[in-house]
Amino acid sequence: MTELAWDAIVGGLIRDRTRKPRNRGLTMVIDTGVGERRLLDTLEQAAAFIDHWKFAFGTSVFLPRPLLQRKLGLLADHGILSLPGGTLLEVALVEHHCRDYMKHAKDLGFSAIEISDGTIPMPAVRRRNIIACARDAGLVPITEVGKKDPRAQPSAEQMAEQALTDIEHGAEWVVMEARESGRAVGIYDEHGQVIDDTLTTLCALLGDATSRLIWEAPLAAQQTVLIRRFGTNVGLGNIPADQILAVECLRCRLRFDTLHWVTDELLRTGAWDPARIEPKQDEAPVNLNAR
């Protein structure tokens, strides 16, 4: 990656951030209508921090084929997996075989597929076959666990079991459903706050497989909690295109929400003294506390 503008000053804060291509700490961007020129601008400044680009729900249906293919080509040129939203697959399955859907997605230029049953019922055997169908078409299968209806939420045990089964059947990553609102779905309550008991149970049941998860977290407070829980390299999804760098700042302790954890610890241990005056060149540091 090209040298960043402030590497000489704060480069040490981002040394533990994984670099592309990476298999943990992924950022999945949600595209609800990003134009081609805006995409070019976004890639110019943030391509190094984008791993997956999801065309939300059925938005890609309304793009002229040449425009969609240009966008997909730009993403591929920057090493970013592109995928249509899982809801589009659910709609397509009502009228077509999954092979038709996978072939069309591949012909358009998508590199991955999101497989979900957030709205329609999907028997376990069919879910497994769809994962295999995606692989056979040369697409990366990414599954999504959870339901979109707040009144039909699966338990933490059910979500963990589904995630482990998907990974066993060949899913590369598993997305934990939260919708675009991040409220009353998955690990979040109706106010968008993380339900700690649900998160703790999921992690206990998933074990090492937790690293294969991408947590949909559209709200900054949710991202902060997940970064604190899992560290800099936690998988985060449903990130708006204009928030990519803001999320990187959270990951790398360059925002109050995560920086204060570091400074509080340094103060507690005495590793940093805010009263220390910087010495002039060739002078020893002066400690105001030494009297």
N, C-alpha and C positions, 0 to 999 in steps of 0.2 A: 504494500500500500504506500502511496506517495506520502512523504513527510507532512505531518499535520502542522498547522500554523503555530500552535503553542506547545509543540513537543518539548522544546528546550526548557519550558517552565513547569508544566504540569504533566509531562509525559509519564512520570512515575505512577500517577493515579490510574492510568489506563493499561498498565502492563499486564494485568491479570484478565483483561478482556480478550476472549478468543477472536481470532481473525478468520476471515473467509479463505477457503471453504471450511465451514465448521459444522459439527453435528450436535452441538449444545450451545445454549445461549442464543437461539435463533430469534429473529424479529420477523413476524408476519404482518405485512401491511395490508390493510383493507382498502380496496378501491371501490368507492361508490359513485364514481364519475370523474376520474382524473383525466383531463385532456392530454393530448400528445405533447403539446409544448410544456405543460406543467410537469409531465412525466420526465421530459428531457432535463428540465431544471432540477427536479428532485434527484435524478440519477447523478447529475453533475456534482451535487454537494453531498449526497447521502448514500450512494450505491454500496459503499463499503460496509454499511450498517443494515442493509436489507438482505434477507435470505429468501423469504417467500413473499409473493405478491398475489393476493387473492382478489378476484373480481367478485364482489359481494353478491350474494343471492343470484338473481338473474340479470344483473346489469349488462353483462357482455352480450346478451341477446339483442340489445338495441344499438349496438355499434355496427357500422358498415364493415363488412369483412376486411377490406384493405386497411382500414384504420386499426381494427383489432390486431391484425397480423403485424402491422408496423410496431404497435405497442409491445406485442409479444416478442418480436425480434429484438427490440431495444433491451428488454429484460433479460433475454438469453445472452445478449452480448455482454451484459454486466454480471453474469453468473448468478442470476436470480431465478428460482423456480416460480413458474406462473401456474395458477390453477383457477378454474371457475368455482364459484361457491357450491357447497354441498346441496343447497336447496335446488339448484338447477338440475343436478343429477336426480334428485327425488322427483321433480316434475317430469323429466325425460323418461324415467323408468315407468311412469304410468302408461306411456304410449309406445315405448321402444325397448328393444333388448339392450342390455348394457354394452354389448359389442358395438352397436351402432353409435352409441354415445361416445365411447372411448375412441373409436376410429375418427369420428368427426372432430373431437377435441384435439387429437394428435395431428390431424390434417390442418387444423387452424394454426397450430404452433404452440399449444399448451404443452408444458413439460411435466405437469403433475395433475392429480385429481383429488378433490376432497370427497370423501364418502361419508354420508351421514344419514341418519334416520330421525332427524329432529322434528319432522312433521308427519311423515308417513310411517306405517309399520314396516319392518324389514326382518323377516325370519333370519335366524343365525346362519343357516346354510347359505342363504342368498347373500348375506353380507360377506361371508368368506369367499364366495364365488366372484363377487364384484371386485374384491381386492386382487384376486388372481387375474380377473379380466383386465384390470388396469395394468398390471405387470406385463401381461401378454401383449398389450398394445404399446409397450415401451414407455409407460407413464409411471411416475412415482406415486404410489398410493399413500394418501394421508387421510386418516379417518378422524371423525369427530364424534365425541361421546357426550350424550346429554340430550335433553328435550328443550324445545323453544317455549313451550307452553308452561308458564309458572305454576299451573295447577297440576302438572303431570311430571314433576321432577323425580328422577330416579334417586335412590339412596347412594351414599358414598360407596357402599359395598358393591352395588350394581354397576356404578361407573368404573370402579377399579377392575372388576371382573371383565367388563367389556373392553377396557383398554388393554389388559393383559392378553385377552383372546385376540384382539386385532393385531397386536405386535407378533404374537405366535403365528398368525396367519399371513404375515408379510407386510403389515403397515410399517412405513418408515418412521412416521411420527403420529402422535395422537393429539388432537386438539380438544381441549376441555371447553365445552359450549358455555357461552355467556351472552350471546347475541351482541348487538351493537350498543345496547343500553348498559349492559353490565349490571343489571338489577333483577332480583328475584329468579335467577337462573344459575344452575351449577353451584359453585362455591360461594355465591354472593346472595345476601338477603335483599329485601325490597328496597333498602336504602343504598345498595351498592357496596356494602361493607362485607369483608371476607368472613365467612362462618368458620371460625377456627376449628371447631370440632369436626366439621366435614373435611377440611383441608388436612387435619392431623390424621384422620382415619384413612383418607386416600393415600397419603404418603406412607403410612405404616403398611398398607396392603400392597402397594406398588413396589416398594423397596427401590432397587437400583433402576427399575424401569421409569421412575419419576423423571429421569434425565431425558426421556424420549417424549415428554409432554410439552405442548405449547399451550399455555394458559391464556385464554382470551381475557384481556384486561384493558378495556378501552379507557378507563379512568386512571388518572395519575395516582390517586390514593391506593388503588388496587395494585398498580405496578410497584409502588413503594413497598407495600406489605410483602409481595412475592419476592422482590429483590432482597429484602431483609431476611426472609425465610430461607431462600435458596442460594443467595449470592448473586454476584454480577452476571453470571452466565446462566440465567434462568430463561426458558423459552417464553416469549410473550407474543400474543396475537391480537388482532383487531386494533392495530395501531394506525391511526389516521396518517395520511401521507405528510401532513404538515407538523406531525409530532415526532418524527423519527429521531431527529437530533435531540429533542427534549428527553426522549426515553434513554438515549445514550448518556445524556448528562446524569440522569437518575442512576443508571447502571454504574457509572464511573465516579460517583460521589461528587458531582459538579453542580448539585442543586441542594438547597437547604434540607430537603426531605431525607437525603441520604448522607450529606456532608456532616451534619451534626452528630451522626453516630460515631464518625471517625474522631472529630474534635473532642467530643465528650470523653471518649476512651483515652485519647492522648492526654487530656487534662487530668483524668482520674489517675493515670499511671505516672504522671510527671514527665512524659516523653516530650511534651511541648510546653514551652513557657511563653504565653502571649505578651509578657512584659519585656521579653528579651529584645534589646536593640541590635539591629544589624550592624556589624562592625564595618568600618571603612576598610578599603583594600589594605592588605598586609597588616591589619590589626587583629588582635584576639577579640573574641566576642565579649561583651560586657553583660554581666548578670546583675540586674537591679535588685534581686533578692539577696545578694551576698553583701552583707553590711558588716 
